């Protein structure tokens, strides 16, 4: 094994040298780069083992006072997505290993998605047959066993039922430009009935490894009706225009539209007067296509929006009745994501509010998911317009439904963004400040691909290590919820008015106040109350608890610091600066990363955490984890500026992602702690989180010591032990 590992390191260094010579990627010193591969089959006990956070799954998750409770106390979920059609473990032994590794890194919930197939290449792993309702016995058995293993390791399930649209499958016709996710399904009755048949088969199925039907399974913490579903959302993107000329959808769409008009106007005369159009006649009013929107009269626009909203409401009302009333599903329900459905619909029919958010999601200028023609925006969250323009800000922080648990069931800081190490620690900090209830990173993996990919967490060293950091921070309530709650609201009339004017009203409130205080939102309110606006000139955003500070005073070099008794973190352009966080000091060096056409100086994420729950400030923490991450890549990946090369912030790898071993940039920093050196023993940890090399610990003054971490230790994490 040692020879194999050595060969991997040497081979990785050869590939890295080639990459530098090709001017693809490099750092200030080649010695700062080394191979560091997280083994996907690692379930060993180690310094970095967070299984102690999980408790046995014995009680149903309940909603109380706007939060989740289990076993009589509050619970937060820190989890991952597991796209079943791509990544269902193919053997029972694999299922055991994956479940144990997830628990080791702090996972206590998994969102099972993609139960149906997305395309022919994922057909073999889906549990749903081509008829859209039947369950495939062999695949279902693997899923049952995986669920049992997750439960055994203290991991709950967020179960997404209808992930994709039925259009184009199960003998339902397709159309050019159709969305991948449920849209026409919300109004076409035969599709709704097919969804119900699938749900009936799923929730009435008894898992032989747990002994429970899925409707009665305590491990199922949340049930989602439909992923990224909506009529207004997909109509707005012009993706329902084709359905309006495709049978049988066109006839059903037209029938429902004209029946709605008949109920609201009763006579053609009333309709003509309201619309100012003498040519319209009840029972034969044409559908409103997105491409014709500019030609539609204001009152007709309003009616169309109200029709789509009410149709969405009718669908979710019926599905909630079916799940709770007929199938007796006990888990709290998410209708779909806010932003895909209106907040008012989510608030009316959901027990839980949910949203999706991505940073540097890949863009595909030519055709969706083209493996060669794509790019990501290579911007750091800490230093950009993320303050006001990110989906995390306007769908998540500023749309939290008042009185309901709030989750983000898909979120990722995507590769190959240079700065993605920042994402999960800052997410855990602000999710804690906002007092959210669940975070589900997309995704753990997509199956066979190894190394770093757009979304896959499982073998990206910087994202996976910082995932564990986030688990401790969020699940232990290390960061206090904001002291002050800012509530805003919108009337039904204003919601419809915004929709008519801009087709997406929910993105209009982007204030920045959520970086300071907790925010709740009430749709369908008696009055509209806007959020206060943080001035763009404000460069120091201090959370009202004082524990999180976002410093934007140095242009383009933002830094977020987290300072609590159990967690100290420096996130962003910290190199060359000294940060005093309580009685812990972090002083990173200004290491460099050379990218195509530009250079990045001083970016890193350094975190010091108490593993045993003791305080880092008063010296009661006995087991301490230090992590230091910056940039990571696969060996031999071919990073380039996209297209004509004029915009260095648009980067791509085309289809040349490279392979293992993953290469990382070491972070050189000095960490000062409130302990005498005689009390501290420290180690550089290997890829499994086990001690490999003892660290020197030196005194500074009486009662204080420091350790020097860096690339010479060939690691991204360190373990410290304080003796009595």
ABEGO torsion letter per residue (X at the ends): XAAAAAAAAAAAAAAAAAAAAAGABBBABAAABBBBBBBAABABBBABBAAAABBBBABBBBBBGGBBBBGGBBBBBBBBBBBAAAABBABAAAAAAAAAAAAAAGBABBBBBGABBABAAAAAABABBAAGABBBAAAAAAAAAAAAAAAAAGBBBBBBABABBABGBGGBBBBBGBBABBBAAAABAAAAAAAAAAAAAAAABBBAAAGBBAAABAABABBBABBGBEAAAAAAAGAAAAAAABOAAAAAAAAAAAAAAAAAAGBAAAAAAAAGBAABBBGABBBBBAAAAAABBAAAAAAAAAAAAAAAAAAAAAAAAAAAAAAGBABBBBABBBGABBAAAAAAABABBBBBBBBGBBBBAABBGBAABBBBBBBBAAABAAAAABAAAAAAAAABBBGBBBBBABBBBBOABAAAAAAAAAAAAAAAAAGBABBBBOBABAEABBEBBAABAAABAAAAAAAAAAAAAAAAGABBBBABBBBBBBBAAAAAAAAAAAGBAAAABBAGAAAABBBBBBBGBABBBBBBBBBAABABBBBAAGABBBBAABBGBBBBBBBBAABBBBBEBABGBBBBBEABBBBBBBBBBBBBGBBBBGBBBBBBBBAAGBBAAAGABABBBBBBBBBBBBBGBBBBBBEAGABAABBBAEABAEBOBBBBBBBBBBBBBBBBAAABBBBBBBAAGBBABBBBBBBABBGBBBBBBEAAAGBABBBBBBBX
